[in-house]
Amino acid sequence: MTFSVLLATHRRLVLSIAVIVFLSPAMAADVNPLRPVDTTSPRATLQGFFQTIDGMYVRFAEVLNSYARSGRLYLSRKEREEQIANLTNALKAVQFLDTSRVSPVLRNTVATERSIELKEILDRIELPPFDQIPDRDAMAKTSAKRWRLPNTEIDIVLIEDGPRAGEFLVSADTIDRLPEFYARVRDLPYKPGPAQRLADGYRAISSDRMATIYDTFSNSPIGLSVIVPPRWMLGLPTWAKAQIAELTVWQWLMFTFGLSVAAAFVFGVYRLARRLARGRAEDAGPGWQSLLTPVAIIVVMGLYVPGLSTILRIGGTPRMVTEFGRAISLFASTAWLVLVGSGILGRAIVSSERLSLRSLDSQLIKLGARLVGIVVAIGLLMQAASELGFPAYSVIAGLGVGGLAVALAARDSLANLLGSVLIMFEQPFRVGHRIRVAGSEGTVEDVGFRSTRIRTADNSLISIPNNSVVNATVENLSVRESFRQRLLIQVTYDTCHEKLAAFALGVKQLIADNPFTTKDNIHVRFNDFGESSLNILVSFYLQVTNYAAELEEREKILLQVMDLASEMGVDFAFPTQTLHVDARPTAGMPDPTNGRTFQTTNHPKPQLVPVESSPDQD
């Protein structure tokens, strides 16, 4: 069930509960059901309002008198049908009121109460004859936009904008003050007419002889008439009908019990979800069990609580508080459901595609699902504000100011989040690639929403903020088609020209024979005279898939070079050191070298070679 369906269900629940109970096609239907009410002038509005409500009162009085004379406990089928038809006409009476300032979530409950309060007031005060109330022509001549009922503060005004522009309706200010006006005239007697006859009928079978039509409407729920006989409801003892904060004692008791059942149901579902989620890995994220609690809240707040309020006829301030709390809970739990569900959906898509949970594709899918959930949640927030009566532009402005504050406070976090999005879209590397970035080199293990984690060669785990990764130069070593190898072979100076050339040619040939080397880019050349060696520069490329394979093939080639040098009698050079000792003795000291200078060398093997000294040698 979609969220809009839940809202529509709630708004029509006051009628649907009655319709479900023994509804038959024999219900009386309006000849012109699509005909709009006449609100072209103050006279038409007031006259149409009276005709609609008085017609309901007459039919209710007939049903009540028939039921009172019958002695039956329950209403007959025909009486229920007539009662339902009257309830349908109650919504028509609301069309004469300007309910633009009433929150949409309260419009179909508060507006009905206000229409009955207005009729209660008008049935107790003196009204001018209808022909003295200005009609369309009279209002056009005076160019007036407001008409006030004489000796009252009840105004009928011209609506100048919105969907009902051009209509004369009971003003929004008057609607707001109707409870105050009703409290002033409540103790006045009814004028002769349909209202008096209906009130007398209620009082005839009620224990409260001073009850008004509005009191009976508020305290005699039609939803219970199928279960509890109307005689019993109207004949409740005085203490049960005593009002506390606009509700009777019996309504408070039943409503509290109903809310307790709802709270117990939600708590039971929460405990069930916790039990089903036991044993689930923490890093696996929330499972489908986490959806049970918000679904339970949606069911309770979307169907059960509105039904309970309608059945018990909860009205006044308690109904307003209940409806506001219900709407906030309903939207919040729906947003909760969307956010959790989007995460579960993202993981389900990753699992269905058999992607690695830490790969960039899986991270991108999960991030996209989460962003969709956030957007939908924000949309629900906007809809909630509209239902509660807050202007959409105010909500947008509040979100803008709040978003700016959050952006300033979490600038680095947002930069890292944006960096993760860029990494996931551009994909300069993947999980498992060996990269070099920000002075660090290693294998990518995870790309999160805040940082990228790299495992280095010494098994350290480095976390680099994604913002730094995006702004740095990233060298992806794993996407190279071939790995360049560059080494320097140093041989001794006593290697002859022919042997050196043959050795270089042999090294080039064994590299060319390796199946993992590129054949068109091999360079083996005598390159330089070193301090203690003849240097042969070797450069070639290995076509392997990873770093481990590169090390393996490089090792094979180096071992083959060693074998080739051994076969050809080529010696590898190593640093040579020559030591010169001054042969001239210091005065008073013996000459341990007997006037000779010794030279030490490591070429080709460490030797101590004596050299005759000369008079001018240092």
C-alpha positions, 0 to 999 in steps of 0.5 A, spaced: 500 500 500 502 506 497 503 512 502 498 516 498 493 510 499 494 510 506 492 518 507 486 517 502 484 511 507 484 515 513 481 521 510 475 517 508 475 513 514 469 516 517 465 514 512 468 508 510 467 505 517 459 506 516 459 504 509 462 497 511 457 496 516 451 493 512 451 498 506 446 496 500 445 499 494 438 501 496 441 508 499 438 514 497 442 518 492 442 525 490 439 526 483 445 531 481 451 528 485 456 532 481 452 539 482 457 544 486 454 548 492 451 555 491 456 560 494 455 566 489 453 571 495 452 571 502 445 569 501 446 563 497 452 561 502 448 561 508 441 559 505 445 553 502 448 551 509 442 551 512 438 547 507 444 542 508 444 541 515 437 542 516 436 536 511 440 532 515 437 533 522 430 532 519 432 525 517 436 523 523 430 525 527 426 521 523 431 515 524 431 516 531 424 517 532 423 510 529 428 507 533 425 510 539 418 507 538 421 500 536 424 498 542 429 495 539 436 494 541 440 496 534 438 500 528 434 496 523 437 496 516 433 501 513 435 506 519 443 504 518 442 506 510 439 513 512 444 514 517 450 513 512 446 517 507 446 523 512 453 522 514 455 523 506 451 529 506 455 532 512 461 533 507 457 537 503 456 542 509 463 543 509 464 546 503 460 552 505 466 554 510 473 557 508 478 551 511 484 554 508 487 555 514 486 548 517 491 543 516 490 538 511 491 532 516 485 535 520 480 538 515 475 532 514 475 532 522 475 539 524 471 542 519 465 537 520 466 539 528 466 546 526 460 546 521 456 543 527 458 548 532 456 553 527 449 550 526 449 550 533 450 557 534 445 559 528 440 555 531 440 559 538 441 566 535 436 571 531 437 571 524 435 576 519 430 574 513 434 571 507 431 576 503 434 581 507 441 578 506 445 581 500 445 576 494 450 577 488 447 583 485 447 587 491 454 585 493 456 587 486 453 594 486 456 595 493 463 592 491 463 589 498 468 583 499 465 581 506 458 581 510 457 580 517 451 577 520 448 582 524 450 583 532 455 577 531 462 576 529 461 571 524 463 573 517 462 571 510 467 573 505 469 573 498 475 568 497 480 572 492 485 567 490 486 559 490 482 554 487 475 557 490 477 564 488 470 568 487 466 564 492 463 567 498 465 562 504 464 563 512 471 566 513 477 563 516 477 567 522 470 565 524 472 558 523 478 559 528 473 562 533 467 558 532 469 554 539 469 560 543 462 562 540 459 556 541 461 556 548 458 563 549 451 560 546 451 553 549 446 554 554 441 558 550 435 554 548 434 552 541 429 556 536 423 552 533 425 548 527 429 541 525 435 542 530 430 543 536 426 536 534 433 532 533 435 535 540 428 533 543 429 526 540 436 525 543 434 527 550 428 523 550 432 516 550 438 519 553 440 520 561 443 527 559 437 531 559 441 537 557 445 534 552 446 538 545 446 536 538 454 537 538 455 533 545 451 527 542 455 528 535 462 528 539 460 523 545 455 518 541 460 514 536 456 511 530 462 506 529 460 502 535 452 502 534 453 495 531 457 492 537 454 496 542 446 498 542 445 506 541 440 506 547 446 503 551 451 509 549 446 514 550 444 512 556 451 511 560 451 514 567 452 521 568 460 519 571 461 516 564 459 522 560 463 527 564 468 531 560 475 531 561 479 536 556 473 535 551 472 528 552 468 524 556 471 519 561 468 513 557 472 515 551 478 517 555 478 509 558 477 506 551 482 511 547 487 509 552 486 502 552 486 502 544 493 506 544 496 501 549 494 495 544 497 499 539 503 500 543 504 493 545 503 491 538 509 495 535 513 493 541 512 486 540 514 486 533 520 490 535 522 484 539 520 479 534 525 483 529 531 483 534 530 476 535 530 474 528 536 478 527 540 474 532 546 471 529 547 476 523 554 479 522 555 486 524 558 488 518 553 485 513 548 491 515 541 491 517 537 485 514 529 484 512 528 484 519 529 491 520 523 493 516 518 490 521 518 495 526 517 501 521 512 497 517 508 496 524 508 503 526 505 505 519 500 500 519 498 502 526 498 510 525 496 509 518 490 505 519 489 503 526 489 509 530 485 513 525 480 507 525 480 508 533 479 515 533 473 515 528 470 509 532 470 513 538 469 519 535 475 523 538 474 530 537 476 537 539 483 538 542 485 531 543 483 529 536 488 535 533 494 532 538 492 525 536 492 527 528 499 531 529 502 526 532 500 520 528 502 524 522 509 525 524 509 518 526 507 516 520 511 520 515 517 519 520 516 511 520 515 511 512 522 515 511 525 510 516 522 504 512 525 508 505 532 509 508 533 502 511 529 499 505 534 502 500 540 500 503 537 493 503 535 493 496 542 496 494 545 490 497 540 485 494 542 488 487 550 487 489 548 480 491 544 478 485 550 481 480 555 477 484 559 483 485 564 483 491 562 487 497 568 491 497 568 493 489 567 499 487 561 497 483 558 494 489 559 501 493 556 505 487 550 501 487 549 501 494 551 509 494 546 510 489 540 506 492 542 510 499 541 517 495 535 515 492 532 513 499 535 520 502 531 523 496 525 520 497 525 521 505 526 529 503 520 528 499 516 525 505 518 531 509 516 536 504 509 532 504 509 531 511 510 539 512 504 540 507 499 535 511 501 539 517 499 546 514 506 548 514 508 552 507 512 548 502 517 554 501 518 555 509 520 548 509 525 549 503 528 555 506 529 551 513 532 545 509 536 550 505 539 554 512 540 547 515 543 544 509 548 550 509 549 549 517 551 542 516 555 543 510 559 548 514 560 544 520 561 537 516 565 540 510 571 535 510 566 529 511 562 532 505 569 533 501 570 526 503 564 523 501 564 527 494 571 524 493 568 517 494 563 518 489 568 521 484 572 515 485 566 510 484 564 514 478 571 515 474 574 508 477 581 510 477 583 504 481 579 498 483 579 493 490 585 489 489 589 494 484 596 496 486 597 503 486 602 509 488 598 515 491 600 521 496 607 517 497 604 511 499 604 504 495 600 498 496 594 494 494 587 497 495 583 493 500 577 498 500 574 504 498 569 507 503 565 513 503 570 517 507 577 514 506 581 509 501 584 503 505 591 501 502 595 495 504 603 496 504 608 491 502 610 491 510 603 489 511 601 496 514 594 498 513 593 506 511 587 510 510 587 516 506 581 521 506 578 520 499 578 528 498 586 527 498 586 521 493 582 525 488 586 531 489 593 527 488 596 524 483 594 516 483 599 511 479 595 505 478 601 500 477 596 494 476 593 496 469 600 497 466 600 492 460 607 490 461 612 492 467 618 495 466 625 492 468 631 496 469 638 493 472 645 494 471 650 488 471 657 490 473 663 486 471 670 486 472 675 491 469 679 485 466 673 482 462 676 483 455 672 486 449 670 480 446 667 476 452 664 483 454 660 483 447 658 476 447 656 476 454 651 482 453 649 478 447 647 472 451 643 476 456 639 479 451 638 472 448 635 469 454 631 475 455 628 474 448 627 467 450 623 468 456 615 467 454 613 473 458 617 479 455 616 483 450 620 482 444 621 488 440 623 493 446 629 489 449 636 493 450 642 490 453 648 495 452 655 496 455 653 503 458 658 506 462 665 505 465 664 505 473 668 506 479 670 499 479 666 496 474 664 495 467 657 497 467 652 493 462 645 497 462 639 492 461 632 494 460 626 490 458 618 489 459 615 483 463 607 482 461 604 479 467 598 480 471 600 482 478 606 484 482 607 477 485 608 474 477 613 480 476 617 478 482 617 471 480 619 472 472 624 477 474 628 472 479 628 467 473 631 472 469 637 474 474 638 466 475 639 465 468 644 471 468 648 468 473 648 461 470 651 465 463 656 469 467 659 463 470 659 459 464 662 464 460 667 466 466 665 473 467 666 475 474 661 480 477 665 486 480 664 489 487 667 496 490 675 496 490 678 500 496 686 502 495 689 504 502 696 508 501 700 509 507 705 514 508 712 510 509 716 516 512 717 515 519 715 520 525 721 522 529 722 518 535 718 512 532 720 506 529 718 504 521 713 498 521 713 498 514 720 498 513 719 504 508 714 500 504 707 502 502 701 497 501 695 497 497 689 493 498 684 491 493 678 487 492 679 486 484 678 481 482 679 478 489 681 482 495 689 482 495 695 485 499 699 488 493 706 491 496 708 497 491 715 500 492 715 507 495 719 513 491 722 519 495 716 523 492 710 519 494 705 521 499 
